[in-house]
């Protein structure tokens, strides 16, 4: 796999689509060898994508870490969603039980 292929793979994995140069540039900013920054120039990422410019070694080396960090954020989001879904399911079941009791004919109640 070439460094260009790595950039493309990481960009797509980061965003799930084709519009990934700016998000990847922002993610790479935190890994800049001269110290963290908000972003690197997205035009550099675009040039790496097209092959117009060689991928900088530090950027290629940072890609696995960026995807690991992204995966951790996704795992945290999944856990929050699963927890919330459980709460919502319990609430829905309670509402169903209460409605069933309200709609049950009086002579059939235990």
VMD Tcl script that draws the C-alpha trace (Angstrom):
set ca {
  {0.00 0.00 0.00}
  {1.42 3.36 -0.99}
  {1.35 6.39 1.32}
  {-1.23 7.92 -1.04}
  {-3.41 4.80 -0.65}
  {-3.04 5.10 3.11}
  {-4.24 8.71 3.03}
  {-7.25 7.80 0.91}
  {-8.13 4.83 3.12}
  {-7.77 6.87 6.31}
  {-9.77 9.78 4.91}
  {-12.64 7.55 3.85}
  {-12.59 5.68 7.16}
  {-12.60 8.96 9.09}
  {-15.62 10.43 7.33}
  {-17.39 7.54 5.66}
  {-17.44 9.43 2.36}
  {-15.46 11.21 -0.29}
  {-15.33 14.71 1.24}
  {-12.55 14.00 3.73}
  {-9.61 16.33 2.98}
  {-10.58 19.00 5.53}
  {-11.52 16.58 8.34}
  {-8.28 14.67 7.80}
  {-6.30 17.93 7.76}
  {-7.89 18.86 11.12}
  {-7.08 15.44 12.57}
  {-3.48 15.63 11.33}
  {-3.05 19.04 12.98}
  {-2.93 17.41 16.42}
  {-0.03 15.23 15.26}
  {2.10 17.88 13.57}
  {5.81 17.35 14.34}
  {6.27 21.02 15.30}
  {3.50 20.78 17.85}
  {-0.26 20.44 17.84}
  {-2.30 22.87 15.80}
  {-5.92 23.19 14.83}
  {-5.30 21.93 11.30}
  {-2.77 21.54 8.54}
  {-3.38 23.02 5.11}
  {-6.18 20.98 3.52}
  {-4.63 21.70 0.12}
  {-1.68 19.52 1.14}
  {-4.05 16.65 1.89}
  {-5.76 17.20 -1.46}
  {-2.39 17.13 -3.20}
  {-1.49 13.90 -1.43}
  {-4.82 12.49 -2.54}
  {-4.18 13.25 -6.20}
  {-0.51 12.29 -6.11}
  {0.58 15.85 -6.94}
  {2.67 15.89 -3.77}
  {4.36 13.16 -1.73}
  {2.77 12.33 1.60}
  {4.95 13.61 4.40}
  {6.37 10.76 6.49}
  {5.06 12.17 9.78}
  {1.55 12.34 8.30}
  {1.63 8.75 7.07}
  {2.86 7.63 10.48}
  {0.02 9.51 12.23}
  {-2.80 7.91 10.22}
  {-3.16 4.72 12.30}
  {-3.31 6.75 15.53}
  {-5.91 9.11 14.05}
  {-8.11 6.15 13.13}
  {-7.62 4.58 16.58}
  {-8.72 7.84 18.22}
  {-11.69 8.01 15.87}
  {-12.61 4.40 16.69}
  {-12.48 5.19 20.43}
  {-14.85 8.13 19.92}
  {-17.19 5.88 17.93}
  {-17.08 3.21 20.65}
  {-17.98 5.84 23.26}
  {-20.87 7.07 21.10}
  {-22.09 3.50 20.62}
  {-22.05 2.90 24.38}
  {-24.04 6.11 25.00}
  {-26.57 5.17 22.31}
  {-26.96 1.64 23.65}
  {-27.50 2.97 27.16}
  {-30.04 5.50 25.96}
  {-31.80 2.90 23.81}
  {-32.12 0.67 26.86}
  {-33.68 3.49 28.89}
  {-36.07 4.30 26.06}
  {-37.05 0.65 25.64}
  {-37.79 0.33 29.35}
  {-39.89 3.50 29.24}
  {-41.81 2.26 26.20}
  {-42.55 -1.08 27.90}
  {-43.80 0.72 31.01}
  {-46.08 2.90 28.89}
  {-47.42 -0.20 27.13}
  {-48.13 -1.85 30.50}
  {-49.92 1.24 31.79}
  {-51.96 1.61 28.62}
  {-52.88 -2.07 28.76}
  {-54.16 -1.62 32.30}
  {-56.13 1.49 31.34}
  {-57.71 -0.12 28.30}
  {-58.48 -3.45 29.96}
  {-62.17 -3.91 30.76}
  {-62.73 -3.47 34.53}
  {-64.09 -7.00 35.07}
  {-60.90 -8.60 33.67}
  {-58.43 -6.88 35.97}
  {-56.77 -9.14 38.56}
}
mol new
graphics top color blue
foreach p $ca { graphics top sphere $p radius 0.5 }
foreach p [lrange $ca 0 end-1] q [lrange $ca 1 end] { graphics top cylinder $p $q radius 0.2 }
display resetview
